[in-house]
Amino acid sequence: HGDRPGRGCARSARRVVAVMSTMTQIGDATERITVRRRRSRRRRWLLGGIVVLVMALLGAGAWVLFGSNVLGVRSVEVSGNRIANSDDIRRLAEVPNGTPLARVDLPAIATRVAGLPAVGTVTVARSWPNTLSIAVTERAPMFAIETPGGYWIADIQGVIFQSAAEVPSGLMVASVPTGDPRLVRDLGSVLGALPSELRSRVQVVSAETADSITLRLKGGTRIVWGSAEHSALKAQVIVPLLKQPGSVYDVSAPSNPIVR
């Protein structure tokens, strides 16, 4: 029994060591938790700062684009026009100098510019940083209509878009009662249905009424077309019919053409 006190002291020492080890582990765990919390707070602050910075940059960018004249219109470039005046196109565009380019209503501008008689189609685009580009395609002249003071020029759709004192080179002449837009449109439909080779041979197209359209070819040959109805079928019939000898070719009733 003499060794019992020594063994008791050893056990007590081991318990102290165990307690101290446990306290150390608890302290280490507490420290780790504290470090993680600090890191988590830093990450949240960092993320919040990044969000605030991004929002500020987006706000500044939106202001530059939509609210300031930094990227505002400084010039309006016009291309593709020969008949329509560039200043008239810019006037119809109605874009005040300095207007933010991002706020310009492109379709509205195209609609206004398309109101010019000579303009067929319009394409409007932003050319950063400060230019608005307007590209127009003008109507192609198809025939000249006789008027008391000269000629009106019309396209294949029968739209009158220009006047001239003389017949432009290469255009056929149309003789219709002035002020009858329906007849002008009908003539455009007829001429548009003709094959290009035959169209180039037409010298004069005339009509007193909607049912009396007549084509006179170079050399004197006459084609009685009738109305503009069934023009595609009449065009198919007249091409082989012209190979037959004659001076007058009547396709007003395309199912029963006549050659005289």
Disulfide bonds with the S-S distance in Angstrom:
none
